Amino acid sequence: MTTTSRLLSLLSLLQSRRDWPGSVLASRLRVSDRTVRRDVERLREMGYTIGSTMGPDGGYRLDPGDELPPLLFDDDQAVAVAIALRTAPATGAGIGEAAVRALGTIRQVMPSRLRHRLDALEVTTVGGPGDAAPTDVSLDVLLAVAYAIRDRETLRFDYVSGSGSGTDDRQPLAPRRVEPHHLVASRGRWYLLAWDLDREDWRLFRVDRLQLRIPNGARFAPRTVPGGDVDEFVSARFKGADTNDWPCRGTVILDLPARDVLPFAGDGSVTPIDERRCSLEAGAWSWGALAASFGRFEVRMEVVGPPELADAFATLAERYASAGTASA
């Protein structure tokens, strides 16, 4: 092993766990304890902060430093980091440009086998339901779906229900046959946009609920998503509408300053009126849901319009009053 290869191997070991006895490092690298000490000094000169532990089992540990030195990843870690960077715009954290630059840096040094895996994973990031909880998705399943999209192969899978508190409580539904078209990342969740062959319609599937069947089915000619824009189409589906807009929209005046409303406005529009009040225009899939969403601010408000929103507030008021009477 050359000195460079040995240093990289040593760095990889130090990154994998906190403390390493010097004798164990020497054994893993098949060198002497003295060589390990010299290599540790070389890494320190390169900017890595490596501490020493004393005693009969004395060794080394990789500590945080003042600057970020070069890092080493195994294959799955490298792909996972690249996927996270690719889906960064969906977080809404304003790091899209930095994520693109970081992704380019990582991809440039990736071996070809990893670049092929990453390049197969074309992702559309869209905003989604604000109360959706993030889910864990198997990297193997994610890549298997991505390969089927790239190769235009029909996917066969069991789609499990979302009931129950754990994976053991989920019950498989009817097997599905779909033409997979796009992977969509939205606020911590992964979705598959596909043409359902049995239902002859477009469907969105949660990737964490897919139980893939092997092998894939026949190849297919890709269809065009209605409207031609995946982001617009999926966003409309999230809203329960045919277009990317809420079917019910209304405006209220809240007795709150705009700065207190903005963090919770979602895709609504906040307009300051004075130091103590602002207007909020927002949408929902029903008038009742819209009225309830305004009610979460728990302050005095005035309905600007439309009349359907005022009627929804009156209906909710009756229901809440009845619920309060029943529990008294």
C-alpha positions as CSV (number, residue, x, y, z in Angstrom):
1,M,0.0,0.0,0.0
2,T,1.4,3.4,-1.0
3,T,1.6,6.2,1.6
4,T,-1.3,8.0,0.0
5,S,-3.5,4.9,0.0
6,R,-2.6,4.2,3.6
7,L,-3.4,7.7,4.7
8,L,-6.8,7.5,3.0
9,S,-7.5,4.1,4.7
10,L,-6.4,5.5,8.1
11,L,-8.7,8.5,7.6
12,S,-11.6,6.3,6.7
13,L,-11.1,4.2,9.8
14,L,-10.8,7.3,12.1
15,Q,-14.1,8.6,10.6
16,S,-16.0,5.3,11.2
17,R,-15.8,5.4,15.1
18,R,-14.7,7.8,17.8
19,D,-11.7,6.0,19.5
20,W,-9.2,3.6,17.9
21,P,-6.4,1.9,19.9
22,G,-3.1,2.4,18.1
23,S,-2.4,-1.3,18.0
24,V,-5.7,-2.1,16.3
25,L,-5.1,0.6,13.6
26,A,-1.7,-0.9,13.0
27,S,-3.2,-4.3,12.6
28,R,-5.9,-3.2,10.3
29,L,-3.4,-1.3,8.1
30,R,-0.8,-4.1,8.4
31,V,1.9,-1.6,9.5
32,S,3.9,-0.9,12.6
33,D,2.8,1.3,15.5
34,R,5.5,3.7,14.5
35,T,4.1,4.0,11.0
36,V,0.7,4.7,12.4
37,R,2.2,7.5,14.5
38,R,3.9,9.1,11.5
39,D,0.7,8.8,9.4
40,V,-1.3,10.5,12.1
41,E,1.2,13.4,12.1
42,R,0.8,13.7,8.4
43,L,-3.0,13.9,8.7
44,R,-2.6,16.6,11.4
45,E,-0.4,18.6,9.1
46,M,-3.3,18.4,6.5
47,G,-5.7,20.0,8.9
48,Y,-7.3,17.1,10.7
49,T,-7.6,17.4,14.5
50,I,-6.6,14.0,15.8
51,G,-6.4,13.6,19.6
52,S,-4.3,11.0,21.5
53,T,-5.4,8.8,24.3
54,M,-2.9,7.5,26.9
55,G,-2.6,4.2,28.7
56,P,-2.0,0.6,27.7
57,D,-4.8,0.8,25.1
58,G,-3.8,4.3,24.1
59,G,-4.7,5.4,20.6
60,Y,-6.3,8.1,18.5
61,R,-9.6,9.8,17.9
62,L,-10.8,12.2,15.2
63,D,-12.0,15.4,16.8
64,P,-13.8,18.5,15.4
65,G,-11.4,21.1,14.1
66,D,-11.4,24.8,13.3
67,E,-11.9,24.3,9.6
68,L,-13.6,21.6,7.5
69,P,-11.0,19.2,6.1
70,P,-11.6,16.8,3.2
71,L,-14.0,14.0,4.0
72,L,-14.3,10.4,2.9
73,F,-17.6,8.6,2.3
74,D,-18.4,5.0,1.6
75,D,-20.6,4.3,-1.5
76,D,-24.0,4.5,0.3
77,Q,-23.0,7.6,2.2
78,A,-21.9,9.4,-0.9
79,V,-25.1,8.6,-2.7
80,A,-27.2,9.6,0.3
81,V,-25.4,13.0,0.6
82,A,-25.9,13.6,-3.1
83,I,-29.6,12.8,-2.9
84,A,-30.0,15.1,0.1
85,L,-28.4,17.9,-1.8
86,R,-30.5,17.3,-4.9
87,T,-33.7,17.5,-2.9
88,A,-32.6,20.5,-0.8
89,P,-34.9,23.0,-2.6
90,A,-37.9,21.1,-1.2
91,T,-36.9,22.1,2.4
92,G,-37.5,25.8,1.6
93,A,-34.4,26.7,3.6
94,G,-33.0,29.0,0.9
95,I,-29.9,26.8,0.3
96,G,-30.7,25.7,-3.3
97,E,-27.7,27.5,-4.9
98,A,-25.2,26.2,-2.4
99,A,-26.7,22.7,-2.7
100,V,-26.2,22.7,-6.4
101,R,-22.6,23.8,-6.1
102,A,-21.9,21.1,-3.4
103,L,-23.6,18.5,-5.5
104,G,-21.3,19.4,-8.5
105,T,-18.3,19.1,-6.3
106,I,-19.2,15.7,-5.0
107,R,-20.3,14.3,-8.4
108,Q,-17.0,15.4,-9.9
109,V,-15.0,13.1,-7.7
110,M,-17.5,10.2,-7.6
111,P,-16.4,7.0,-9.3
112,S,-18.4,6.1,-12.4
113,R,-20.4,3.4,-10.6
114,L,-21.7,6.0,-8.2
115,R,-22.3,8.6,-10.8
116,H,-24.5,6.2,-12.8
117,R,-26.6,5.5,-9.6
118,L,-27.0,9.2,-9.0
119,D,-27.7,10.2,-12.6
120,A,-30.5,7.7,-12.7
121,L,-32.2,9.5,-9.8
122,E,-34.0,12.4,-11.5
123,V,-36.1,14.2,-8.8
124,T,-38.8,16.8,-8.9
125,T,-39.1,18.8,-5.7
126,V,-42.4,20.5,-4.9
127,G,-44.1,22.0,-1.9
128,G,-46.5,19.6,-0.2
129,P,-48.9,19.3,2.7
130,G,-47.6,21.4,5.5
131,D,-48.5,18.9,8.2
132,A,-47.0,15.9,6.5
133,A,-44.5,14.0,8.7
134,P,-41.2,12.9,7.1
135,T,-40.9,9.2,6.3
136,D,-37.9,6.8,6.0
137,V,-37.4,5.4,2.5
138,S,-35.0,2.5,1.7
139,L,-32.2,3.7,-0.6
140,D,-32.4,0.4,-2.5
141,V,-36.2,0.9,-3.2
142,L,-35.6,4.5,-4.2
143,L,-32.8,3.5,-6.7
144,A,-34.9,0.6,-8.0
145,V,-37.8,2.9,-8.8
146,A,-35.3,5.4,-10.4
147,Y,-33.8,2.7,-12.6
148,A,-37.3,1.6,-13.7
149,I,-38.1,5.2,-14.7
150,R,-34.8,5.6,-16.5
151,D,-35.2,2.3,-18.4
152,R,-39.0,2.8,-19.0
153,E,-39.9,-0.5,-17.4
154,T,-43.3,-1.3,-15.9
155,L,-43.2,-1.5,-12.1
156,R,-45.1,-4.2,-10.2
157,F,-45.6,-3.8,-6.5
158,D,-47.9,-4.3,-3.5
159,Y,-49.1,-0.9,-2.1
160,V,-49.5,-1.2,1.6
161,S,-52.1,0.8,3.6
162,G,-51.1,3.6,5.9
163,S,-53.1,2.4,8.8
164,G,-51.4,1.2,12.0
165,S,-48.6,2.6,14.1
166,G,-45.8,0.5,12.6
167,T,-44.8,-1.4,9.6
168,D,-46.1,-4.7,11.1
169,D,-49.6,-3.2,11.2
170,R,-49.7,-2.3,7.5
171,Q,-51.8,-4.5,5.2
172,P,-51.0,-5.0,1.6
173,L,-53.6,-3.8,-0.9
174,A,-54.2,-5.1,-4.4
175,P,-51.1,-5.5,-6.5
176,R,-50.5,-2.6,-8.8
177,R,-49.0,-2.3,-12.3
178,V,-47.8,1.1,-13.3
179,E,-45.7,3.0,-15.8
180,P,-43.3,5.0,-13.5
181,H,-42.6,8.5,-14.8
182,H,-41.2,10.8,-12.0
183,L,-39.9,10.7,-8.5
184,V,-41.1,13.6,-6.4
185,A,-39.6,14.8,-3.1
186,S,-41.8,17.0,-1.0
187,R,-41.1,18.1,2.6
188,G,-39.5,14.9,3.8
189,R,-41.6,12.5,1.8
190,W,-41.0,10.6,-1.5
191,Y,-43.7,10.0,-4.1
192,L,-43.9,8.1,-7.4
193,L,-45.9,9.7,-10.1
194,A,-47.1,7.0,-12.4
195,W,-49.7,5.9,-14.9
196,D,-51.8,3.1,-13.3
197,L,-52.4,0.5,-16.0
198,D,-55.4,-1.0,-14.3
199,R,-57.2,2.2,-13.4
200,E,-56.1,4.0,-16.6
201,D,-55.3,7.2,-14.7
202,W,-52.4,9.1,-13.2
203,R,-51.6,8.2,-9.5
204,L,-49.3,9.4,-6.8
205,F,-47.8,6.6,-4.6
206,R,-45.9,7.0,-1.4
207,V,-42.5,5.3,-2.0
208,D,-42.2,4.2,1.6
209,R,-45.4,2.1,1.0
210,L,-44.1,0.3,-2.0
211,Q,-43.3,-3.4,-1.8
212,L,-41.6,-4.0,-5.1
213,R,-42.1,-7.3,-7.1
214,I,-39.3,-8.7,-9.2
215,P,-38.7,-8.6,-12.1
216,N,-40.0,-5.5,-13.6
217,G,-42.5,-5.7,-16.4
218,A,-42.4,-4.8,-20.1
219,R,-40.9,-1.5,-21.4
220,F,-43.3,1.3,-22.3
221,A,-43.4,4.5,-24.3
222,P,-43.5,7.5,-21.9
223,R,-46.7,9.5,-21.7
224,T,-47.0,13.3,-21.2
225,V,-48.1,14.5,-17.8
226,P,-51.3,16.5,-18.1
227,G,-50.3,20.1,-18.6
228,G,-46.7,19.1,-19.3
229,D,-45.4,20.3,-15.9
230,V,-44.8,17.8,-13.2
231,D,-44.5,20.4,-10.5
232,E,-47.8,22.0,-11.4
233,F,-49.6,18.7,-11.8
234,V,-48.4,17.2,-8.5
235,S,-49.0,20.5,-6.6
236,A,-52.5,20.5,-7.9
237,R,-53.0,16.9,-6.7
238,F,-51.8,17.8,-3.2
239,K,-54.4,20.5,-3.2
240,G,-57.2,18.1,-4.3
241,A,-57.8,20.2,-7.5
242,D,-57.3,20.0,-11.2
243,T,-55.1,23.1,-11.3
244,N,-52.3,24.3,-9.0
245,D,-54.6,26.5,-6.9
246,W,-56.8,25.8,-3.9
247,P,-60.5,25.4,-4.8
248,C,-61.4,27.7,-1.9
249,R,-59.6,31.0,-1.3
250,G,-60.5,33.8,1.1
251,T,-59.1,36.7,3.1
252,V,-59.4,37.8,6.7
253,I,-58.0,40.7,8.8
254,L,-56.1,39.4,11.9
255,D,-55.4,41.4,15.0
256,L,-51.7,40.4,14.8
257,P,-48.7,42.2,13.3
258,A,-47.6,40.8,9.9
259,R,-44.2,39.6,11.4
260,D,-46.1,37.2,13.8
261,V,-48.3,35.8,10.9
262,L,-45.6,35.3,8.2
263,P,-43.9,32.2,9.8
264,F,-47.2,30.4,9.8
265,A,-48.8,31.6,6.5
266,G,-47.6,28.7,4.3
267,D,-48.4,29.6,0.8
268,G,-50.8,32.4,1.9
269,S,-50.2,36.1,1.2
270,V,-49.7,38.4,4.2
271,T,-50.2,42.2,3.9
272,P,-49.5,44.6,6.7
273,I,-52.3,47.1,7.6
274,D,-50.6,48.8,10.6
275,E,-48.3,47.9,13.5
276,R,-51.0,45.7,15.1
277,R,-53.0,44.2,12.2
278,C,-52.5,42.5,8.8
279,S,-54.6,40.7,6.2
280,L,-54.1,37.1,5.3
281,E,-55.2,35.6,2.0
282,A,-55.0,31.8,1.9
283,G,-56.6,28.7,0.4
284,A,-57.8,25.2,1.3
285,W,-59.7,22.3,-0.1
286,S,-63.0,23.4,1.6
287,W,-64.4,26.5,3.1
288,G,-64.6,24.8,6.5
289,A,-61.0,23.8,6.4
290,L,-60.0,27.3,5.4
291,A,-62.0,28.8,8.3
292,A,-60.4,26.4,10.7
293,S,-56.9,27.3,9.4
294,F,-57.6,30.9,10.1
295,G,-58.8,30.1,13.6
296,R,-55.4,28.6,14.6
297,F,-54.2,32.2,15.1
298,E,-56.6,32.5,18.1
299,V,-57.1,36.3,17.8
300,R,-60.0,38.5,16.8
301,M,-60.5,38.6,13.0
302,E,-62.7,40.1,10.4
303,V,-63.8,38.3,7.2
304,V,-63.0,40.3,4.1
305,G,-64.6,37.7,1.8
306,P,-66.0,35.8,0.1
307,P,-69.4,35.2,1.7
308,E,-68.8,31.4,1.6
309,L,-66.0,31.9,4.1
310,A,-68.2,33.9,6.5
311,D,-70.8,31.1,6.2
312,A,-68.1,28.5,7.1
313,F,-67.2,30.5,10.2
314,A,-70.8,30.6,11.3
315,T,-71.1,26.8,10.8
316,L,-67.9,26.2,12.8
317,A,-69.1,28.5,15.5
318,E,-72.3,26.4,15.9
319,R,-70.3,23.1,16.0
320,Y,-67.9,24.4,18.5
321,A,-70.6,25.8,20.7
322,S,-72.5,22.5,20.6
323,A,-69.3,20.6,21.4
324,G,-68.7,22.9,24.4
325,T,-72.3,22.4,25.7
326,A,-72.1,18.6,25.3
327,S,-68.9,18.4,27.3
328,A,-70.1,20.7,30.1
